[in-house]
Amino acid sequence: MMEDFREVARVLNNRFVQKWKDEGKKVVGYTCSYVPDEIFYAAGILPYRVRGFGAGAMTIGDTYFGPFICSLPKCMLQLAGQGDFDFLDGAIITPGCDSMRRLDECWRKMHDDTKEHMPGFFFHFGVPHKYTEYSVKWFVDETRRLIRAAESHFNVAIKNEKLLEAIKVHNVTRELMNRFDEIRTRKDPPVAGADSLAIVLAGTAMPRDDYNRLLGDLVEEIGKSAKKLNGRKRLMLLGSANDDVDLVKIIEGERALVVADNLCFGSRFYSDLVSEEGDPVEELAKRSLAHNDCPRMYGEYRERLKKIKEKVATAGVDGVILQNIRFCDLHGSENGLFERDLEKEGIPCMRLEREYGPIVESGRMRMRIDAFLERLG
Amino acid sequence: MIVAGCDVGSLTSKAVIMRDGRILNSALIKSKAKPWESADEVMKSALEGAGVSMKEIVFCVGTGYGRDKMKFINEAVTEIACHGKGARWLLPTAMMVIDIGGQDCKAMRLDRDGRVVKFMTNDKCASGTGRFLEVMARVLGVSLEELGEMSARAQAPITLASACTVWAQADVIAHLNNRVPIEDIAAGVNNAMASRMAVLANSVGVERDVCMTGGVAKNDGVVSTLEKLLGVRIKRIRRYDPQMAGAIGAALFAHEKAGGGLR
């Protein structure tokens, strides 16, 4: 079962997606955790989180984005331009950050030039940067606009009953992931951070019913596991999006364990349930927007800091690694604040700037992490 | 008790043999493509000079990029910790260490016990490293030592437009073709190097006393400019060659780990 998760974490067009497509069903990709994927579950469409994993050369990405920008959307465009996302029937781009917003323009321009690799359904989904009464109202309208567009393009009806059912299924995932989180943060956890990431990644790239079944079995199994990964330094990983299991493996090495995170492909995937009472579209919009884990949301820094300090305490974290992709304005800036405020509380921090994409600096990265572990004693 | 420290870097490899906390001998060679070969050779040289055999070494610590590839070491420690340790031995009042190595540079702050509490390394490119100076010295047709001394004789140092080693090299060639005095170009090169390092040092937070290690610590042009940029005096190291700081730190760790107590 863990092998299933590891495989899905490494293969974009994985066998679950292939089976889904072979059954004649649709797949819609999205780029940000602020997209309520329940909408597509309710439509019988597989929501699939678009990643940049596996991009090698950056010939297409650099052509459209230029050199001085985050490499994550560049890798996504590279893969799209190579045809690696041709299995997608739709794609939703959100202004998670400005670099990601540009993916919308660059993907369209690439299609203008090549006439290839553009999903039939291509939607720019606006997400406000503040959680207020009026922004929630705007976001509810935007969510309904997305629903109408999907209904019209895919010729489906996304009814409230179906949405409610989808919310319940996704809440099951969140509850299972919270149980998994409890296991992962135990004193002597049976699972390493690299596998924890693979488990989360799998949830973004396979049918939710299959995922819940596998996840339920896994939580049951490792909850009783006698395996103990002890004697290692316990780290928390914060910062830019990371969907590369190997990066976590490099960080963990033989001497550390990533027991907690606050990452886009991490705990943000399952934090906060959606209310099963009330209008489902409004509840989905509220959950997404109230989701303050990402620094894209204005005025939420203090809350995020509080949440991280609580997690450091409950997970028994020895040190925090604040990593960011080069040119990531949001996390690059916020990591500086986190470092200042966490160090003030006696929580050791290390900042790590990196490129998204193939890990080519593993020796240098390893040296810096080893030095940090030496500092932790 | 005899211990050893071996530091295999990207440009040079260093080894220090220590008896009861005192340096018996040290050696420095140009690194080879295979780090274990560099380690073997530099250790052999250091041992021969000290009149000591490998069997007499009670404990050996390896550091540098080749630290995990050395066959004869008892333990590997990062160059961050070793440079911190070595710098404190070289300058007991050091609270901040600036190390410019062949292909990387580091700035670190130490606590009262000499432990590294904060550090940063260059993580963008090779500019601001020893390799940068090496390339520029070759273009100018001078030795690294001469390059360092030339700053003092400069009248109007040039400004290098780019931090990129390759583009800076093109700038230097253009200045040579325009018959700009070589001292002014050399001073511009040293200033560019110091500016890159100052950014790193300021990011960590400058704290007195500042100690500089690595081969570039011997370049007075870079050190003087860095002093101006940081607004602090950088203490010159007299106790031993600052380029050996990593290997000295490794040997000191070996001494501690072998039960010789703190040094």
Chai-1 contact restraints between the chains, C-beta under 6 A:
chainA,res_idxA,chainB,res_idxB,connection_type,confidence,min_distance_angstrom,max_distance_angstrom,comment,restraint_id
A,E353,B,D123,contact,1.0,0.0,6.0,A-B,restraint_1
A,M367,B,T78,contact,1.0,0.0,6.0,A-B,restraint_2
A,D370,B,T78,contact,1.0,0.0,6.0,A-B,restraint_3
A,A371,B,T78,contact,1.0,0.0,6.0,A-B,restraint_4
A,A371,B,I80,contact,1.0,0.0,6.0,A-B,restraint_5
A,E374,B,A81,contact,1.0,0.0,6.0,A-B,restraint_6
